[in-house]
Amino acid sequence: MIRAVVDTAALRHNLTRVREIAPNSRVLAVLKANAYGHGMVAVASALAGADGFAVARLGEALALRAAGHSQRIVLLEGVQGAEQLREAAGSGFELVVHEPGQIALLEAWRGAHLFRIWLKIDTGMGRLGFRPGELPAALERLADCKAIMRPIALMTHLAEAELKDNERTRAQLECFERLTAGLAGERSIANSAGMIGWPSTRTEWVRPGLMLYGISPFAGSTGADLGLRPAMTLESRVIAVRELADGDRVGYGGVWTARRATRIAVVAAGYGDGYMRNTASGTPVLVNARQARLAGRVSMDMLTIDVTDLPQVAIGDPVVLWGSGVPVEIVAAAAGTIPYELVCRVSERVHIDVR
Ligand SMILES: Cc1ncc(COP(=O)(O)O)c(C=O)c1O
């Protein structure tokens, strides 16, 4: 009943937009977390024109290889332990190196494989990477390391790129520039927001995730504003229609009360599918391509919408929860979260229908 329709033409269009915005950069398409809930293997096929893929963890990269994807694959968290290093070598994965223990693993490597590595510098994100004061020692150790190809690539990650004209992003960019001046390797800074909002981040490699899925990283805007097309449409159907009298309450907690004679349609979609429970009443939902509004608390398998003004609505009618016609950015804001979380949370029982 409920399904996430993934539009491969939209994915390809969005990759084209990435190339228009950063024509001189190569593109690492970020496919972690099951390609932001869109289905990693199918998305990788649709985005085969990217210059490489990035995932968070080894298991994700192995799944891509097992599905026959032979592109360059970067592990954004690098490897954890010698066993993972062996597996990464076996499949030719590239490693982000962000802490001294990962250098030690490479120093101890005795195999024939030479690793491509991406040295991560923490310029202000405060999460992964060598801090400026730690960088010289890391570079010195890597200069003596026999297990890696040279020159090593250099990367950082922006903490607030979605805020335009932001002092802290400027400081991160200056820091990266200063620390990498004179180093030979290719550079990578930009996530989607960086790429769009901060032209100086369009270096040798960009790492877009969200925008490839047609979603805007900026609060208050949608993918369409950026020339993107939503790749995922979460669809279901009406399974019941009921007439309520003025004063009748709807759903758990009775948090929504009819203020007139009202028709309510019950839709087979709930927080068990990934449509968040705290999404506010009034959030747009499309039924038969016409706009209705969420009315009452979302339950595990169902939600209720006010269709009083759409008298033709009947059992079996198609509903769009987000995607084409209902921007996921708007639904996310109505649920007090970001669109990244909504698409990643689409649950296993939702069939992904790749078209
Ligand atoms: C290191 C790194 N680069 C790039 C991205 C892609 O970011 P976005 O989806 O905002 O484009 C991510 C995702 O969080 C990331 O962790």
The ligand as a MOL file (V3000), in Angstrom:
LIG
                    3D

  0  0  0     0  0            999 V3000
M  V30 BEGIN CTAB
M  V30 COUNTS 16 16 0 0 0
M  V30 BEGIN ATOM
M  V30 1 C 31.8050 14.0830 5.3000 0
M  V30 2 C 30.5430 14.3340 4.5580 0
M  V30 3 N 30.6080 14.8930 3.3420 0
M  V30 4 C 29.4930 15.1570 2.6150 0
M  V30 5 C 28.2350 14.8780 3.1210 0
M  V30 6 C 27.0180 15.2120 2.2830 0
M  V30 7 O 26.2840 16.2330 2.9070 0
M  V30 8 P 24.9270 16.8070 2.2800 0
M  V30 9 O 23.9560 15.6860 2.3140 0
M  V30 10 O 24.5580 17.8940 3.2040 0
M  V30 11 O 25.2410 17.2430 0.9180 0
M  V30 12 C 28.1280 14.3070 4.3750 0
M  V30 13 C 26.8040 14.0230 4.9210 0
M  V30 14 O 26.4760 14.2580 6.0360 0
M  V30 15 C 29.3130 14.0280 5.1220 0
M  V30 16 O 29.2470 13.4780 6.3330 0
M  V30 END ATOM
M  V30 BEGIN BOND
M  V30 1 1 1 2
M  V30 2 1 2 3
M  V30 3 2 2 15
M  V30 4 2 3 4
M  V30 5 1 4 5
M  V30 6 1 5 6
M  V30 7 2 5 12
M  V30 8 1 6 7
M  V30 9 1 7 8
M  V30 10 2 8 9
M  V30 11 1 8 10
M  V30 12 1 8 11
M  V30 13 1 12 13
M  V30 14 1 12 15
M  V30 15 2 13 14
M  V30 16 1 15 16
M  V30 END BOND
M  V30 END CTAB
M  END
